[in-house]
Amino acid sequence: MNNYESLTPRQKEVLRWRAYGFSKDKTARKMKIAYSTLDMHLWRIYERLGIERTATEYTPAGLATIIYWQNNPEELKSVDVEKLWNKNC
């Protein structure tokens, strides 16, 4: 999971919204992309990080959370996830 810096800015954005706890559907709406596009981003993220898509010990949202917060610990201290969650998409 140390290849975070190799991700594109858009892939990092996908991880950020998933780490905030947004569902795939809400993440896609927030980013103004199709659900299938979001799925492709997630597939490429896991591929780039060397994570098997069938990893059973973590859900996709759990993996996104771990990856994102490990690489952005300062943001974790300042983000108001509840406020983000309640904003209109």
C-alpha positions, 0 to 999 in steps of 0.5 A: 500500500505504499504506492499511493503517490503513483495514483493520479489526482482523480484516483486520489479523489475517489479514495478521499470520498470513499474514505469520508464514508461515501457510498459508491453511488454518492461518490459518483454523484459528488464527483459528477461521474457515472457509477461505471466510471467510478468502478473503473477508477477503483479497479485501477487504483487496486491494480496499481496498488497491487491489491486483489479485488477479491481481498476478503479481509476488507471491504472496498470502502475499508481499503479506501479508508486505510489507503487514504488516511495512511497517506493523509493523516493531517487531513484526518484531524481537520475534516468535518465528515458529517458536514461533507456528508450533509452537503448536497451533491 
